[in-house]
């Protein structure tokens, strides 16, 4: 399975403390209509660490039902524990998800060899395509170029979501791997630059509210339509920075609620954003054409 284009890191809607499955299915259906190329559920933007295993099962099942094979459902299977990550991966496979996204174990700060063994264990446990997720800001460890190239030798590791601030990485990876691994930007403000350095797409937070614009920007780059690409990148960058006032996913959940798709509800220890940041997001959203 090849991954490219705009893939959304989907928020998890809640209502009175429970997962709002009707709103979840509405979001997935909307993304199918808007041209999104894939949906990640149970990722960090989806408050994955605050979900039970039973809730994960509900989310995966209902997302797959809503997608109806129109786009791939990718399941976040991130944990500090390799054993738990394996269990998450097996759950996703049993529910017939199309792929999994596996982040580096957070907090425990494993060595590069420990990282390899973690991803290898997940790889050997399931037959699903695996997207590596490098997010040193959240996990406190960085996947080196050498490690990624070593992991790319495993047949079911097919893509990398990279949230590193080092934008030379896609060039070095392309030089060593060619098209063996799909390279996906993992942080919205760097998406344009990441594409220019050899990336094929993004796993996006801002696509939760601007899915069509995100996909159109990537398509413009792929079609060598540089003026359109630059115009869309500039437009989305304003929204990107409006969403950076507080910790993800708090701002994006407010934004999705502001366009009427979900209720503005998070789980502790996350809290709704301040009135000042809500006003900033409202202002930017009012200037965009969103559907």
HUPE-V97484 format. One record per helix or strand of 3 or more residues. SS is the DSSP state (~ for helix, > for strand). FROM is the first residue (numbers start at 1). LEN is the number of residues. If there is no record, write none. Layout:
ss/from/len
SS/FROM/LEN
SS/FROM/LEN
//
This chain:
ss/from/len
>/5/5
~/21/14
>/38/4
~/44/3
~/48/3
~/53/15
>/72/5
~/82/13
>/99/5
~/112/14
>/129/6
~/136/4
~/145/7
>/157/6
~/169/9
>/182/4
~/188/9
>/201/4
~/206/3
~/211/12
~/226/17
~/250/9
~/275/13
//
